[in-house]
């Protein structure tokens, strides 16, 4: 079972950046703009998809 390390790295980076975007703006007290929230949500979904499909076996 080989793991595609590029997918894991990119997926982890997307998850980290998207989480930081969502959590960082919460600290500011203002509501997250709709565009930034939608991009962060898409980033979380794409990161989870990349990490989940990084192996040769069936995705989880």
Secondary structure, 3 states (H helix, E strand, C coil): CCECHHHHHHHHHHHHHHHHHHHHHHHHCCCCCHHHHHHHHHHHHHHHHHHHCCECCCCC
